Amino acid sequence: MDADATGIRAAIRDHARMLGFDGVHFTNASLPTETGERLNDFIKQKRHGDMDWLEARKDQRAAPTALWPEAKTAIVLTMNYGPEADPMEALNNRSAGVISVYAQNRDYHDVVKKRLKQLGRWMAQTHGGELKVFVDTAPVMEKPLAAQAGAGWQGKHTNLVSREFGSWLFIGVILTTIDLPPDATEDDHCGTCRNCLDICPTNAFPAPYQLDARRCISYLTIEHKGAIARELRKGIGNRIYGCDDCLSVCPWNKFAQNARETALTARDDLKSPALGELAGLDDAGFRKKFSGSPIKRIGRDRFIRNVAIAIGNSGDAKLLRSLKSLLKDDNALVRGAAVWATARLTDSETFSALRDDYLPAERDPTVMDEWNDPPRA
């Protein structure tokens, strides 16, 4: 290995860790053709659902050099966001919502990108070359690059797994024109384990290493803009933003560590927020509560849709009063979810009386269908 390149790699690694990154790995700014083929197959089978942006720039996504031909090296930076407690425990409190660990404080895009830019400025001043930074918002396949760089391997749940940090890693990438030797890849250590596949409440994994986003609770509660399919609503339980089940049950989490970055540790009010209180949020209240949070980007209406479904799954009849105003909400998506939840928490006689009161004023066909075809227990 060239002495100059060795020194640059070591300096970058030391500076990145000083900035708060937990892992620093190097690989060529390229990916094997199989990576693009798997992406094409994923899209061809429509498993990307509403995420049209995956298809729109799939050619650039298939290889970093398709996005930026001058790139020579990909530097993969990882930041641990390991939780203090087992996220699965929160599922037992059905009257409270469960928010994915990564979204219980500041938006990781902001946290990680700020550090990447700091590292990038230092690199440019110290070592020259051109560079670009990426955090999950550009057509760069971070997980395959991270696996190729030795940061971990893509497990059967398709997420990155690390022997040092388990399943709890954010990934940032710096592409640079500086040509640096790559690190060795990490072997797949999943073995015969199927924990992540078997735990999924909505059966989102057609096979190991394959995901159908259309059935994934993270996709349904975050990316999906419309009504959530009826057959999947019960499986969502009290998850109101994302899902950590497949990450939580990974045996490699026995080596996981708590997050060092305070901006990524859970806010007390987002650990197990009361569903009844969340249901009362108007747009201004939603924006205030989730200022600086990744939750803010889905908007109040989609979020309250999720909250209503969680209330319907709670089994807590006392939460019916929280649904009353949602049945008259300005947004049809919210009203439809509230009708479904109301049917889940009332007997048929009570629901019929409510239908007689609300249905005559309803004009949205989807919400009318919810009133006319309530869920069976």
LINZI-V948671 format. One record per residue. RES is the residue in three letters. PSI is psi in whole degrees, 0 to 359 (999 if undefined). Layout:
BEGIN
res:RES psi:PSI
res:RES psi:PSI
END
This chain:
BEGIN
res:MET psi:133
res:ASP psi:134
res:ALA psi:318
res:ASP psi:316
res:ALA psi:320
res:THR psi:317
res:GLY psi:320
res:ILE psi:315
res:ARG psi:313
res:ALA psi:319
res:ALA psi:318
res:ILE psi:316
res:ARG psi:316
res:ASP psi:317
res:HIS psi:321
res:ALA psi:319
res:ARG psi:326
res:MET psi:328
res:LEU psi:354
res:GLY psi:3
res:PHE psi:142
res:ASP psi:335
res:GLY psi:141
res:VAL psi:117
res:HIS psi:153
res:PHE psi:141
res:THR psi:168
res:ASN psi:148
res:ALA psi:59
res:SER psi:160
res:LEU psi:150
res:PRO psi:154
res:THR psi:334
res:GLU psi:330
res:THR psi:313
res:GLY psi:325
res:GLU psi:321
res:ARG psi:321
res:LEU psi:315
res:ASN psi:320
res:ASP psi:319
res:PHE psi:314
res:ILE psi:319
res:LYS psi:324
res:GLN psi:5
res:LYS psi:23
res:ARG psi:354
res:HIS psi:353
res:GLY psi:233
res:ASP psi:355
res:MET psi:71
res:ASP psi:335
res:TRP psi:336
res:LEU psi:319
res:GLU psi:324
res:ALA psi:326
res:ARG psi:35
res:LYS psi:328
res:ASP psi:319
res:GLN psi:325
res:ARG psi:332
res:ALA psi:337
res:ALA psi:131
res:PRO psi:324
res:THR psi:342
res:ALA psi:331
res:LEU psi:320
res:TRP psi:95
res:PRO psi:334
res:GLU psi:349
res:ALA psi:137
res:LYS psi:322
res:THR psi:141
res:ALA psi:123
res:ILE psi:119
res:VAL psi:119
res:LEU psi:130
res:THR psi:146
res:MET psi:125
res:ASN psi:134
res:TYR psi:33
res:GLY psi:134
res:PRO psi:160
res:GLU psi:331
res:ALA psi:165
res:ASP psi:118
res:PRO psi:336
res:MET psi:336
res:GLU psi:326
res:ALA psi:340
res:LEU psi:342
res:ASN psi:339
res:ASN psi:88
res:ARG psi:345
res:SER psi:2
res:ALA psi:152
res:GLY psi:156
res:VAL psi:122
res:ILE psi:135
res:SER psi:142
res:VAL psi:319
res:TYR psi:342
res:ALA psi:17
res:GLN psi:9
res:ASN psi:229
res:ARG psi:156
res:ASP psi:119
res:TYR psi:333
res:HIS psi:316
res:ASP psi:317
res:VAL psi:309
res:VAL psi:317
res:LYS psi:324
res:LYS psi:317
res:ARG psi:322
res:LEU psi:318
res:LYS psi:322
res:GLN psi:316
res:LEU psi:319
res:GLY psi:317
res:ARG psi:318
res:TRP psi:318
res:MET psi:315
res:ALA psi:319
res:GLN psi:326
res:THR psi:321
res:HIS psi:356
res:GLY psi:200
res:GLY psi:165
res:GLU psi:158
res:LEU psi:160
res:LYS psi:144
res:VAL psi:147
res:PHE psi:136
res:VAL psi:81
res:ASP psi:12
res:THR psi:2
res:ALA psi:165
res:PRO psi:67
res:VAL psi:130
res:MET psi:88
res:GLU psi:318
res:LYS psi:314
res:PRO psi:322
res:LEU psi:319
res:ALA psi:319
res:ALA psi:318
res:GLN psi:328
res:ALA psi:354
res:GLY psi:13
res:ALA psi:345
res:GLY psi:204
res:TRP psi:155
res:GLN psi:115
res:GLY psi:183
res:LYS psi:340
res:HIS psi:5
res:THR psi:358
res:ASN psi:164
res:LEU psi:136
res:VAL psi:135
res:SER psi:140
res:ARG psi:341
res:GLU psi:327
res:PHE psi:6
res:GLY psi:224
res:SER psi:8
res:TRP psi:74
res:LEU psi:130
res:PHE psi:149
res:ILE psi:131
res:GLY psi:154
res:VAL psi:136
res:ILE psi:122
res:LEU psi:135
res:THR psi:154
res:THR psi:354
res:ILE psi:129
res:ASP psi:108
res:LEU psi:144
res:PRO psi:143
res:PRO psi:156
res:ASP psi:164
res:ALA psi:146
res:THR psi:162
res:GLU psi:138
res:ASP psi:157
res:ASP psi:123
res:HIS psi:23
res:CYS psi:327
res:GLY psi:223
res:THR psi:0
res:CYS psi:139
res:ARG psi:15
res:ASN psi:313
res:CYS psi:327
res:LEU psi:318
res:ASP psi:336
res:ILE psi:340
res:CYS psi:120
res:PRO psi:340
res:THR psi:13
res:ASN psi:57
res:ALA psi:358
res:PHE psi:103
res:PRO psi:332
res:ALA psi:164
res:PRO psi:138
res:TYR psi:16
res:GLN psi:137
res:LEU psi:135
res:ASP psi:99
res:ALA psi:332
res:ARG psi:342
res:ARG psi:359
res:CYS psi:131
res:ILE psi:326
res:SER psi:315
res:TYR psi:313
res:LEU psi:321
res:THR psi:350
res:ILE psi:303
res:GLU psi:327
res:HIS psi:126
res:LYS psi:343
res:GLY psi:196
res:ALA psi:141
res:ILE psi:135
res:ALA psi:137
res:ARG psi:320
res:GLU psi:349
res:LEU psi:350
res:ARG psi:319
res:LYS psi:321
res:GLY psi:337
res:ILE psi:333
res:GLY psi:230
res:ASN psi:24
res:ARG psi:119
res:ILE psi:351
res:TYR psi:101
res:GLY psi:182
res:CYS psi:137
res:ASP psi:9
res:ASP psi:310
res:CYS psi:332
res:LEU psi:319
res:SER psi:326
res:VAL psi:2
res:CYS psi:125
res:PRO psi:336
res:TRP psi:351
res:ASN psi:351
res:LYS psi:341
res:PHE psi:2
res:ALA psi:155
res:GLN psi:153
res:ASN psi:148
res:ALA psi:138
res:ARG psi:331
res:GLU psi:117
res:THR psi:331
res:ALA psi:348
res:LEU psi:1
res:THR psi:149
res:ALA psi:135
res:ARG psi:141
res:ASP psi:322
res:ASP psi:355
res:LEU psi:4
res:LYS psi:312
res:SER psi:69
res:PRO psi:139
res:ALA psi:129
res:LEU psi:322
res:GLY psi:322
res:GLU psi:319
res:LEU psi:324
res:ALA psi:338
res:GLY psi:3
res:LEU psi:126
res:ASP psi:184
res:ASP psi:317
res:ALA psi:318
res:GLY psi:322
res:PHE psi:313
res:ARG psi:322
res:LYS psi:315
res:LYS psi:323
res:PHE psi:25
res:SER psi:128
res:GLY psi:0
res:SER psi:150
res:PRO psi:341
res:ILE psi:329
res:LYS psi:330
res:ARG psi:340
res:ILE psi:348
res:GLY psi:159
res:ARG psi:317
res:ASP psi:314
res:ARG psi:321
res:PHE psi:315
res:ILE psi:328
res:ARG psi:313
res:ASN psi:319
res:VAL psi:318
res:ALA psi:318
res:ILE psi:319
res:ALA psi:322
res:ILE psi:319
res:GLY psi:334
res:ASN psi:357
res:SER psi:331
res:GLY psi:7
res:ASP psi:100
res:ALA psi:338
res:LYS psi:340
res:LEU psi:357
res:LEU psi:324
res:ARG psi:334
res:SER psi:338
res:LEU psi:341
res:LYS psi:312
res:SER psi:332
res:LEU psi:335
res:LEU psi:342
res:LYS psi:16
res:ASP psi:152
res:ASP psi:337
res:ASN psi:127
res:ALA psi:327
res:LEU psi:318
res:VAL psi:315
res:ARG psi:316
res:GLY psi:316
res:ALA psi:324
res:ALA psi:323
res:VAL psi:313
res:TRP psi:315
res:ALA psi:319
res:THR psi:317
res:ALA psi:326
res:ARG psi:336
res:LEU psi:1
res:THR psi:163
res:ASP psi:167
res:SER psi:326
res:GLU psi:314
res:THR psi:318
res:PHE psi:320
res:SER psi:321
res:ALA psi:319
res:LEU psi:321
res:ARG psi:320
res:ASP psi:330
res:ASP psi:319
res:TYR psi:327
res:LEU psi:321
res:PRO psi:333
res:ALA psi:353
res:GLU psi:138
res:ARG psi:348
res:ASP psi:124
res:PRO psi:323
res:THR psi:318
res:VAL psi:323
res:MET psi:321
res:ASP psi:323
res:GLU psi:319
res:TRP psi:320
res:ASN psi:343
res:ASP psi:70
res:PRO psi:155
res:PRO psi:146
res:ARG psi:147
res:ALA psi:999
END
